[in-house]
């Protein structure tokens, strides 16, 4: 039993749309992970800068 070519092409188009949607989801997840990672790095930098600033200020108070 052979399927009609129109039905096959419709099924292939739907499958293609589904695969594109999944790749968009994956891309969005990767972008969120990158953004979260950058935010954490920035927080670490700013807290490290803050602690260095406090250390410098405390050394000024001691001397």
C-alpha positions as CSV (number, residue, x, y, z in Angstrom):
1,X,0.0,0.0,0.0
2,X,1.6,3.3,-1.1
3,X,0.8,6.6,0.5
4,X,-0.2,9.6,-1.5
5,X,2.8,11.9,-2.3
6,X,0.9,15.0,-0.9
7,X,0.4,13.3,2.4
8,X,4.1,12.4,2.5
9,X,5.2,15.9,1.7
10,X,2.8,17.3,4.3
11,X,4.2,15.0,6.9
12,X,7.8,15.9,6.0
13,X,6.9,19.6,6.3
14,X,5.4,19.1,9.7
15,X,8.5,17.1,10.8
16,X,10.7,19.8,9.5
17,X,8.8,22.5,11.4
18,X,9.0,20.4,14.6
19,X,12.8,20.0,14.2
20,X,13.2,23.7,13.7
21,X,11.1,24.4,16.8
22,X,13.3,22.1,18.9
23,X,16.5,23.7,17.6
24,X,15.0,27.1,18.6
25,X,14.3,25.8,22.1
26,X,17.9,24.5,22.3
27,X,19.3,27.8,21.1
28,X,17.2,29.7,23.7
29,X,18.3,27.4,26.5
30,X,22.0,27.9,25.5
31,X,21.5,31.7,25.4
32,X,19.9,31.6,28.9
33,X,22.8,29.5,30.2
34,X,25.4,31.9,28.7
35,X,23.5,34.9,30.2
36,X,23.4,33.3,33.6
37,X,27.0,32.4,33.5
38,X,28.0,36.0,32.5
39,X,25.8,37.4,35.3
40,X,27.5,35.1,37.8
41,X,30.9,36.1,36.6
42,X,30.0,39.8,36.9
43,X,28.7,39.2,40.4
44,X,31.9,37.5,41.3
45,X,34.0,40.3,39.8
46,X,32.0,43.0,41.5
47,X,32.1,41.2,44.9
48,X,35.9,40.6,44.5
49,X,36.4,44.3,43.6
50,X,34.2,45.2,46.6
51,X,36.3,43.0,48.9
52,X,39.6,44.5,47.5
53,X,38.2,48.0,48.0
54,X,37.3,47.1,51.6
55,X,40.7,45.7,52.2
56,X,42.4,48.8,50.8
57,X,40.2,51.0,52.9
58,X,40.9,49.0,56.1
59,X,44.6,49.2,55.4
60,X,44.3,52.9,55.0
61,X,42.6,53.1,58.4
62,X,45.2,51.0,60.1
63,X,48.2,53.0,58.8
